[in-house]
Amino acid sequence: MPRSTDRRTDPAAVTASLAAEAALLEGRMSVLREAIDSVDARIDAVSETLRRLRHPVAGATDDDVCSVTGRP
């Protein structure tokens, strides 16, 4: 799309606008990375719990299983 010759863009204004947008996007990326790390940790915890439930340790009692599941 050709630029209109009537509209002249100030390079300093464009640079400032792009820098502000980049800072906003970096902030959003940081929030998303934290959320992904949180979900990843929850997945690991659930996976470990499922592993324990599928392969109970020899000699484990019902009380041990209840402490893992949180259920009686």
N, C-alpha and C positions, 0 to 999 in steps of 0.2 A: 504494500500500500504506500503510494508516494506521500511524502510529507507536504503539507500545505506551506507555501512560502510565507503566508501571513502569520503562521505560528512559529515563533522562534523559541527554542528551549534553552534555558540557562543551564550550562553544564554543571555549575556548582549546585543548582537546585536539584538536578537529576541525580547527581552523586549523593547528595544528602538524603534524598528520598530512597534511593536504592540501599544506602547504608542503614537507614532506619528499618526498611523492610527486611534486610538481611539479619539485623539484630533481633527482630521479632520472630523470624523463622528459626534462628538459633535457639531462642528461648522455648519455642514450641518443640523443637527437636529434643531439647533437654528434658522437658516434661514427658515426652513420649518415651525417651530412653528409660527414665525412672519408672514409668508405668510398665514397660516391657520387662525391666529387671524384677519388679514386684510380681508380675504374672509368672515369670520364669521361676522365681523362688517358690511360689505357690504350687506350680506344676511339679517341681522337684519334691516338695513335701508330700503332696498327694501320691506321687509315684512311689516314694519310699514307703508310705503307709500301705499302699496296695501290695508292694513287694512283701512286706511283713505279713500281711493277711493271707497272701497266697502261699507263702513258704514259712509257716510258723517255725520258730526255733524249737529244736527237740527239747522236750521237758518243759515247755511253756505251759503255764496254767491259764485257766479262763480269766483270772484277774489280769494277767499280762496282756491278753488279747483285748480286754475291756479298756485297759489304759491306752492302747494304741487307737482303738476305734472311738473311744469316748462313750460307748454304749454298754449297757449291762449284758 
